[in-house]
């Protein structure tokens, strides 16, 4: 997917107010009608061919850039929009509005495109892709209040994992659950606090992917024993392997078997999808030969409490 840095992106945004002549503006609107340009915000346009190459999270980032360009001043991007800029995963439909936080006194109306949270500008902010954004801790605290428990856990797990698995060219963090709880206490809101605390208490940076986070949520809701996460186990060959979930009391390995293992370059490490599939089969055979039970489940099982309950009960988890 296309992902341009802020300078490249700003050059690709066309603001109608910056077009000097009526004829040139008319030419722009003709291109919009022909489908050659896409409207991101009122008065902000990009090439349709480039827009089509973006995934939903990248589109959300471009829309935030468009909001900043349109306002003509720094906005502190927050909530879902900040999560997209931080490259945090999201479960469910991603809102199209750009969210910001602003001073109490400034007020200002929200619109169908720009949501203003007049809760005060935090003392600490970061800059990503040239845009001012809430810190990772504040972004998680805001979203834990405003989203479902499942969505909050996906975000919080990924944010905590960022401490040990940082992204290149992004602000370094050393986030803990204690940091998240402290940030939550600083927000001048009470609505959603109990839900956010529940998310923070449950969050675990050892969860590697959203499918693992959602599996953990449904395991807990189903009343299963909590597994250990990302545990190294020795196979019959003597080689050590890291498994997603481990129930030592049942001698059972659990693996979320998402498609990314066989399609994403981050997981393939230069292998073809077929080579990755063969390697995964050898890994499973080695662990089974060492006497460990193994249970795998795909995305549609991970996100469904009834399906995951049935699957794990059949595997012997209690």
C-alpha positions in Angstrom: 0.0 0.0 0.0 1.1 3.5 -0.7 2.4 5.4 2.3 4.1 8.8 1.7 5.9 10.9 4.2 4.3 14.3 5.2 6.3 16.5 2.8 5.4 14.3 -0.1 1.8 14.1 1.0 1.4 17.8 1.5 2.6 18.4 -2.1 -0.1 16.0 -3.3 -2.9 17.8 -1.6 -4.7 20.3 -3.8 -6.5 23.1 -2.0 -9.0 25.0 -4.1 -8.4 28.2 -2.2 -4.8 28.2 -3.3 -5.7 28.1 -7.0 -5.3 31.6 -8.3 -7.7 31.8 -11.2 -11.3 30.9 -11.8 -10.4 29.0 -14.9 -7.9 26.8 -13.0 -10.5 26.1 -10.3 -13.0 25.1 -13.0 -10.5 22.7 -14.4 -10.0 21.1 -11.0 -13.7 20.6 -10.5 -14.0 19.1 -14.0 -11.3 16.6 -13.0 -13.3 15.8 -9.9 -16.5 15.2 -11.9 -14.5 12.9 -14.3 -13.3 10.9 -11.3 -9.6 11.9 -11.7 -9.5 13.7 -8.4 -11.0 12.7 -5.0 -12.4 15.2 -2.4 -10.9 14.5 1.0 -12.3 17.5 2.8 -14.3 20.4 1.5 -11.7 22.3 -0.6 -9.0 19.6 -0.4 -8.4 17.1 -3.3 -6.0 14.3 -4.3 -5.4 12.2 -7.3 -7.9 9.3 -7.5 -5.3 6.9 -8.7 -3.1 7.5 -5.6 -6.1 7.4 -3.3 -7.1 4.0 -4.7 -3.8 2.5 -3.6 -4.3 3.3 0.1 -5.7 1.0 2.8 -8.3 2.4 5.2 -5.7 3.4 7.9 -3.6 5.3 5.3 -6.7 7.0 4.0 -7.5 8.1 7.6 -4.0 9.6 7.9 -4.4 11.5 4.6 -7.7 12.9 5.8 -6.0 14.1 9.0 -3.4 15.8 6.9 -6.1 17.4 4.8 -7.9 18.7 7.9 -4.6 20.3 9.1 -4.0 21.9 5.7 -7.5 23.2 5.5 -7.5 24.8 9.0 -4.1 26.3 8.2 -2.7 25.8 11.8 -1.5 23.0 13.9 -4.2 20.7 15.2 -3.6 18.1 17.9 -4.9 14.9 16.2 -6.4 12.5 18.7 -8.5 9.3 19.2 -8.9 7.1 16.1 -7.1 9.6 13.9 -4.1 9.5 16.3 -4.1 5.7 16.4 -3.9 5.6 12.6 -0.9 8.0 12.6 0.8 5.9 15.3 0.1 2.8 13.0 -1.8 1.1 15.7 -4.2 -1.7 14.6 -8.0 -1.2 14.7 -10.7 -3.7 15.0 -14.0 -2.8 13.3 -15.0 0.0 11.1 -12.6 3.0 11.2 -14.4 6.3 11.6 -13.9 8.7 8.7 -13.9 11.9 10.8 -10.7 13.5 12.0 -10.6 13.8 15.8 -8.7 16.6 17.6 -8.3 17.9 21.1 -8.4 21.6 21.8 -8.5 24.1 24.6 -11.6 24.4 26.8 -12.0 28.1 25.9 -11.6 27.8 22.2 -14.8 25.8 21.7 -15.6 25.5 18.1 -18.1 23.3 16.4 -17.6 19.7 15.3 -18.7 18.8 11.8 -19.3 15.7 9.8 -15.6 15.7 9.0 -13.9 17.2 12.0 -14.6 16.2 15.7 -13.3 18.7 18.3 -12.9 17.4 21.8 -12.6 20.6 23.9 -11.0 18.9 26.9 -7.8 20.9 27.0 -4.6 20.4 25.1 -2.2 17.9 26.8 1.2 19.2 27.9 2.9 16.5 25.9 2.4 15.8 22.3 4.4 14.1 19.5 4.8 14.8 15.8 4.3 12.1 13.3 4.3 12.6 9.5 4.6 16.3 10.2 1.3 16.4 12.2 0.9 17.1 15.9 -0.6 14.1 17.6 -1.4 13.0 21.1 1.2 10.8 22.8 0.9 7.0 22.5 -0.3 6.8 26.2 -2.9 9.6 25.7 -4.1 8.1 22.4 -4.7 4.7 24.2 -6.4 6.4 27.2 -8.8 8.3 24.9 -9.7 5.3 22.8 -10.2 3.0 25.8 -12.9 5.3 27.0 -14.6 5.7 23.6 -14.4 2.2 22.1 -15.6 -1.3 22.9 -13.6 -3.5 25.3 -12.4 -5.6 22.3 -11.3 -2.5 20.4 -9.6 -1.1 23.4 -7.6 -4.3 24.1 -6.4 -4.5 20.5 -5.1 -0.9 20.7 -3.7 -1.2 24.2 -1.9 -4.5 23.5 -0.3 -3.1 20.4 0.8 0.1 22.2 2.4 -1.8 25.0 4.2 -4.1 22.5 5.6 -1.0 20.8 8.0 -0.7 23.8 9.9 -3.9 22.9 9.1 -3.8 19.2 9.5 -0.2 18.1 8.8 1.0 14.6 11.7 2.7 12.8 11.4 6.4 12.4 8.7 6.7 15.1 9.0 8.2 18.6 10.4 5.7 21.0 8.2 4.7 23.9 8.6 2.8 27.2 4.9 2.3 27.9 3.5 0.3 30.8 0.1 -0.3 32.2 1.0 2.1 35.0 1.7 4.8 32.5 -1.7 4.2 30.8 -3.5 4.4 34.2 -1.7 7.6 35.1 -2.6 9.1 31.7 -6.2 8.1 32.1 -6.3 10.0 35.4 -5.1 13.2 33.7 -8.0 13.4 31.3 -10.8 15.7 32.5 -13.6 13.3 31.8 -15.3 10.6 33.8 -17.4 8.9 31.2 -15.9 5.6 30.2 -13.3 5.6 33.0 -14.4 2.2 34.4 -14.3 0.6 31.0 -10.9 2.1 30.3 -9.5 0.8 33.5 -10.7 -2.7 32.7 -9.0 -2.5 29.4 -5.7 -1.3 30.9 -5.8 -4.0 33.6 -6.3 -6.7 30.9 -3.8 -5.3 28.3 -0.6 -7.3 27.7 2.1 -6.2 25.3 3.1 -9.9 24.8 0.2 -10.3 22.4 1.7 -10.2 19.0 -1.2 -9.4 16.7 -4.9 -8.2 16.8 -6.1 -11.8 16.3 -4.2 -12.8 19.5 -5.7 -9.8 21.4 -9.2 -10.7 20.3 -8.6 -14.4 21.1 -7.5 -13.4 24.7 -10.7 -11.3 25.1 -13.0 -14.1 24.1 -11.0 -16.6 26.2 -11.6 -14.4 29.2 -15.3 -13.8 28.4 -15.8 -17.6 27.9 -14.3 -18.2 31.4 -11.2 -20.1 30.2 -8.0 -20.3 32.2 -5.7 -17.5 31.0 -2.8 -18.9 28.8 0.8 -17.7 28.9 1.7 -15.6 25.9 4.7 -15.9 23.5 6.3 -18.8 25.4 9.5 -20.5 24.1 9.1 -24.3 24.0 11.6 -26.9 22.9 10.7 -29.2 20.0 11.8 -32.9 19.6 14.7 -31.7 17.5 16.0 -29.6 20.4 15.1 -26.4 18.6 13.3 -23.7 20.6 10.1 -22.3 19.2 7.9 -19.4 20.4 4.2 -20.2 20.6 1.3 -17.7 20.8 -0.5 -19.3 23.7 0.5 -22.0 26.2 -1.6 -23.8 28.9 1.0 -25.8 30.9 -1.8 -27.4 33.0 -3.2 -28.9 29.8 0.1 -29.3 27.9 -1.6 -27.4 25.1 -0.2 -24.9 22.6 -2.6 -22.5 21.0 -1.9 -20.7 17.7 -3.8 -17.9 16.1 -3.3 -18.8 12.4 -3.9 -15.5 10.6 -3.3 -15.1 6.9 -0.5 -12.6 7.6 1.8 -15.4 8.4 1.7 -16.4 4.8 1.2 -13.1 3.0 2.9 -10.3 4.9 6.6 -9.5 4.2 7.2 -8.9 7.9 6.4 -12.5 8.6 7.7 -14.1 5.4 11.3 -12.9 5.9 12.0 -13.4 2.2 10.2 -16.7 1.9 7.4 -17.5 -0.5 4.0 -18.2 1.0 4.4 -21.9 0.2 7.8 -22.0 2.0 6.3 -20.3 5.0 3.5 -22.8 5.1 6.0 -25.7 4.9 8.1 -24.2 7.7 5.0 -23.8 9.9 4.1 -27.4 9.3 7.6 -28.5 10.3 7.5 -26.4 13.4 4.1 -27.9 14.5 5.4 -31.4 13.8 8.5 -30.8 15.9 6.4 -29.5 18.9 3.9 -32.3 18.6 6.8 -34.8 18.5 8.0 -33.4 21.8 4.6 -34.4 23.4 2.8 -31.1 23.2 -0.8 -30.8 22.1 -1.5 -28.2 19.5 -4.7 -26.3 18.5 -5.0 -23.7 15.8 -7.7 -21.3 14.9 -8.3 -18.7 12.1 -9.5 -15.1 12.3 -13.2 -15.9 12.1 -12.9 -18.1 15.1 -10.8 -15.6 17.1 -13.4 -12.9 16.8 -16.4 -15.1 17.7 -16.8 -16.0 21.3 -19.1 -19.0 20.6 -16.8 -20.4 17.9 -13.7 -20.0 20.0 -15.4 -21.5 23.1 -16.4 -24.6 21.1 -12.9 -24.9 19.5 -11.0 -24.7 22.8 -13.4 -27.0 24.7 -12.8 -29.6 22.0 -9.0 -29.1 22.4 -9.2 -29.7 26.1 -9.0 -26.2 27.6 -11.1 -25.5 30.7 
